[in-house]
Structure formats: C-alpha cells, structure tokens
Amino acid sequence: MTVSRLRHIPGIGVDIIGDAADALADPDVLRMENLDTDLRPPPAALIATRAAIDDDAANSYLPFQGHSGLREAAAAHVGRIAGRTYDPGAECVSVAGGLNGVLNTLLATVEPGQEVVLTDPAYAGLVNRIRLAGGVPRFVPAEPDGDAGWGVDPDRLAAAVGPATAAVLMMSPSMPTGLLLDHRHWSALAPACERHGAWLIYDAAMERIRFDGSVPDHPAAHEGLAGKVITVGSASKELRMIGWRVGWVVGPADIMADIRLVGLTNVVCQVGLAQRAVAAALTAPDAGADIAAATAEWRRRAETVVRQLAGYPVVRPHGGWSLLLDTTPLGTTPAELSERLLRLGKVAATPMHGWGPSGDHYLRFVFANEPAHRLADLRDRFEAAC
C-alpha cells in the first residue's frame, strides 16, 4: 500500500465472488454473494423517477444538502420510529447512500486513534470506513446459537465503551448476522455513552426487516440517549432502491452542521433524479404494508435456506437479508468452501475475511435475491460441493 490508511483495509470480498460469478455467465448460478434483491421498488418511487427525467430541477447539484421534500420525508420517517421530532432543515441531511452517510458521520465524530465500538461479526464496509476515518474498531462478540440466532450481552457491549471511545456504531438487524438489538442494549449503553462523551451512530438501513413482526426499538427513543444518537438511513434495503443511491443522516443540530460540511467536502450532493422518488416511497400511504410484504417474502426465503441446510452449522437470522454458516465444523475454510460451491454447486457465497475477528470462520449467504423455488435445491448443491 502506498498510504498507511489503506494498510488494514483488505476489501470486502463480495466484489471478487461477484466477478467470478459474472464471468460464468450461467443463469443456473444462485447469486447469494451480494446484498441485492429482485423485489421491485415501491410503485410510487418508479413513477416519480420517470417524471424526474423531464424535470430540469432534478438535473442539478442543488440544493447540496438534499431537496427539502426528501429531508422533510426522512426527518419525519426517523421521528415516527424514534418517537421524536426532528427539524428537517437543521437536523437532517441527505447523502449518497447509507454507507456514504456512515463515512461522513465517522469523519465528523472520530479523531484519529479513537475507538469505535461495534459487534462482531460486522460488515467489512463498516469496519473499513472506521479505519478510513482514522478510527480503531473495538469489537464486541455476538454469540451464535444455531436455530435461536445471534445475541450480544448488553453489559459486555456497554463495558467496551471507555475513555478512548468516540462512537458506538450499531445496526439492528445487524448485517450480516441478522442480530436484533433492543431496549436492554440501549439502556446499558446510555450511561456509558454519557460518561465518556461517545456518540451512538445507528445504522437503520434494515430496521424494519424483522422476522418476528416486532416494531423497531430505536435508540433515540430512550431519554438517556436521545441527544447522543445519529441515525443513518438508506433507501437501498427496505425500499429496494439500490441503484438510486440516496440516504439520510438525522441527529442533533450541532453535529449535523459538521456532517453537512463533510458531505460538501466529500461526495458533495446526492443523485438529483432519485431524491423525489425516495421521498415518494417514504411518504406513500401504503409504505408500511409495502415493507411488511417484502419482509414476509424475505423471511420465506430465509426459512427455505435454513430448512435446506438443516444439519449444517447455520445460524438463523432474526431479520435482514443474509445468514451465516460456520465452516469450522466442516473442516474447511470459508474461502475453500466458497470456491467449491461456485465450481461444483453453482452457488456464489462470500467468505468473510475482514468482517471482524470471527469473520474468518463464516461464509455469508444472501437470501434476498433468489426466489424460494430457486433455493429449493440448495441442499443438493451443497452436497455436490461438500
């Protein structure tokens, strides 16, 4: 590496497996390596996108912080879930996708050498952005329990917050595990964040994709955290608007001024053609039913994978788009199993090197992009590879 900031950033692995699967040009390959979905975006978003092509105002850098309609919709959306009121002018900014929002927020809150607490395993893209911002990841292990899913001890999470902590970066459901966090975790984190002056950065990209039917438990709904929570949202997952590249950041006005400044210095602005479409999706009368229907379909697919791989060391997800398989009991590595699955079983899946300390044990399978009928022979494909 020519610069030190890249020395501990290995990549995410998804691109390598995706390129290998693309090169096969075989429609029989199950595409389970990347966070895509074949479920269409909300109809209101498609109508608004087509209309934007003929709207000259959509073909502009301005306004740099995002169209007012989008910021109003995003601030109201976060406010409804958090049970709070946010000023769309001072407490919300639009960004070019959720991960752009995460990086902008880290650059505005983390000094070089400070720690950022997150659960393990964690998406490599989050880990890499912490390092790119000069931060040091501080991992708290999530515990796998097969059919019961993942859990993390609230007290252990809070104990990881200390004098060197700049922020706690949490996602629920977490990607890639499907781990859910709730009031127990927020209640434990509140005094720790207050004591050490740490921000809680909440990645809300999948917060409503919950397979138990429960509503999101937003950390800003807890009085002890309300003034310390920065919410980063995205249209890519719940709204299935991956190609639109629009997200939002909502939080206290003082830190939002810094995050807005980072955005002007970094990506500058969002996709003009996409912003009104995202606002339309967030405010559509049937928005809740739309996400519930999509979540029900993703749950069917997740259950299909769990059934197909019964007897294999798979951990059930509580939400999200992906689940993990521990390759250690199989006597192989994630990279070796990934290679065999693609070559012999026509399944593309991502080994998780760099996805936290435990990532080297796991192979990730995305179930959101394959219909259940295509997943129905997954066991046969596994047996062909194993």
Secondary structure as GFF3:
##gff-version 3
##sequence-region A 1 386
A	DSSP	three_ten_helix	4	6	.	.	.	ID=ss1
A	DSSP	alpha_helix	14	24	.	.	.	ID=ss2
A	DSSP	beta_strand	30	31	.	.	.	ID=ss3
A	DSSP	alpha_helix	43	52	.	.	.	ID=ss4
A	DSSP	three_ten_helix	56	58	.	.	.	ID=ss5
A	DSSP	alpha_helix	68	82	.	.	.	ID=ss6
A	DSSP	beta_strand	92	95	.	.	.	ID=ss7
A	DSSP	alpha_helix	98	109	.	.	.	ID=ss8
A	DSSP	beta_strand	115	120	.	.	.	ID=ss9
A	DSSP	alpha_helix	124	132	.	.	.	ID=ss10
A	DSSP	beta_strand	136	141	.	.	.	ID=ss11
A	DSSP	beta_strand	143	144	.	.	.	ID=ss12
A	DSSP	three_ten_helix	146	148	.	.	.	ID=ss13
A	DSSP	beta_strand	150	151	.	.	.	ID=ss14
A	DSSP	alpha_helix	154	159	.	.	.	ID=ss15
A	DSSP	beta_strand	165	171	.	.	.	ID=ss16
A	DSSP	alpha_helix	183	196	.	.	.	ID=ss17
A	DSSP	beta_strand	199	203	.	.	.	ID=ss18
A	DSSP	three_ten_helix	219	221	.	.	.	ID=ss19
A	DSSP	three_ten_helix	226	228	.	.	.	ID=ss20
A	DSSP	beta_strand	229	234	.	.	.	ID=ss21
A	DSSP	three_ten_helix	242	244	.	.	.	ID=ss22
A	DSSP	beta_strand	247	250	.	.	.	ID=ss23
A	DSSP	alpha_helix	253	265	.	.	.	ID=ss24
A	DSSP	alpha_helix	272	283	.	.	.	ID=ss25
A	DSSP	alpha_helix	287	308	.	.	.	ID=ss26
A	DSSP	beta_strand	314	315	.	.	.	ID=ss27
A	DSSP	beta_strand	322	326	.	.	.	ID=ss28
A	DSSP	three_ten_helix	328	330	.	.	.	ID=ss29
A	DSSP	alpha_helix	334	340	.	.	.	ID=ss30
A	DSSP	pi_helix	341	345	.	.	.	ID=ss31
A	DSSP	beta_strand	347	348	.	.	.	ID=ss32
A	DSSP	beta_strand	350	351	.	.	.	ID=ss33
A	DSSP	three_ten_helix	357	361	.	.	.	ID=ss34
A	DSSP	beta_strand	362	366	.	.	.	ID=ss35
A	DSSP	alpha_helix	372	375	.	.	.	ID=ss36
A	DSSP	alpha_helix	378	385	.	.	.	ID=ss37
###
